[in-house]
Amino acid sequence: MADDIRVNQIIAELHDVFDPEIPVNIYDLGLIYSVDVDEENKATIVMTLTAPGCPVADMIVQQVYDKGMGVDGVDDCFVDLTFEPPWDKSMMSEEAKLELGFF
């Protein structure tokens, strides 16, 4: 069972992570598939990138890890980078679509 308070804190922190080429945070871009914190205070964040060959992938994954570890009560963090399902524009929040001019 997820620790909802810590999950919400991690999600709030992820709103501060940006791909340097896109002026929208990775959470609103739909790059975060799930966030969970287990009974042992380990956070698991499943995420993707807009493209498998993203040149700043390592930097973004490290920032996600750092944000997870920065939440009080989280003792460990695992970032699972996946490309299934592949990301597409429909995964973006309405705010992100508006910001990027997709309306």
C-alpha positions in Angstrom: 0.0 0.0 0.0 1.4 3.4 -1.0 2.2 6.0 1.5 -0.1 8.7 0.0 1.5 11.7 1.8 5.0 10.8 0.6 3.7 9.9 -2.9 2.1 13.4 -3.1 5.3 15.0 -1.8 7.4 13.3 -4.5 4.9 14.3 -7.2 5.1 17.9 -6.0 8.9 17.7 -6.2 8.8 16.3 -9.7 7.0 19.4 -10.9 10.4 21.1 -10.6 12.1 18.7 -13.1 12.3 19.9 -16.7 13.7 18.7 -19.9 16.0 21.6 -20.8 14.5 21.8 -24.3 10.8 21.8 -23.2 9.4 24.5 -21.0 7.0 22.1 -19.2 7.8 19.9 -16.2 8.2 16.2 -16.7 5.1 15.4 -14.6 2.8 17.5 -16.7 4.4 16.2 -19.9 3.2 12.8 -18.8 6.6 11.3 -18.4 5.9 9.9 -14.9 3.8 6.7 -15.2 3.6 5.9 -11.5 5.0 6.8 -8.0 4.8 4.5 -5.1 6.3 4.3 -1.6 6.3 0.9 0.1 6.2 -0.1 3.8 10.0 0.0 3.9 10.0 3.7 2.8 11.4 2.8 -0.7 10.1 5.0 -3.5 9.6 3.5 -6.9 9.1 6.0 -9.8 8.3 4.6 -13.2 9.0 7.0 -16.0 9.7 7.4 -19.6 11.2 10.0 -21.9 9.8 11.7 -25.0 12.3 9.7 -27.1 14.6 6.8 -26.3 17.7 8.7 -27.6 17.1 11.7 -25.4 20.6 13.3 -24.9 19.8 14.5 -21.4 18.3 11.2 -20.2 20.9 10.6 -17.5 20.5 14.1 -16.1 16.7 13.8 -15.9 16.7 10.3 -14.3 19.3 11.6 -11.7 17.1 14.6 -11.0 14.0 12.3 -10.5 16.1 10.1 -8.2 17.3 13.2 -6.2 13.7 14.5 -5.9 12.5 11.1 -4.6 15.4 10.9 -2.1 14.8 14.5 -0.9 11.4 13.7 0.5 11.4 13.2 4.3 10.9 9.6 5.3 12.0 8.1 1.9 15.0 5.9 2.7 15.7 4.6 -0.9 14.5 5.4 -4.4 14.4 3.4 -7.5 13.8 5.0 -10.9 12.5 2.6 -13.5 13.0 4.0 -17.0 10.7 2.3 -19.4 9.5 2.9 -23.0 6.4 0.8 -22.7 4.0 2.2 -23.4 5.8 4.7 -25.6 5.1 8.3 -24.7 2.9 10.4 -26.9 1.4 13.9 -26.7 -1.9 12.5 -25.4 -0.2 11.8 -22.1 0.3 15.5 -21.4 -1.8 17.4 -19.0 -4.2 20.0 -20.4 -1.9 22.7 -18.9 1.1 21.3 -20.8 -0.8 21.1 -24.0 -1.9 24.7 -23.6 1.7 25.9 -22.7 3.1 24.1 -25.8 0.4 25.3 -28.1 -1.3 22.0 -28.9 -4.8 23.5 -28.7 
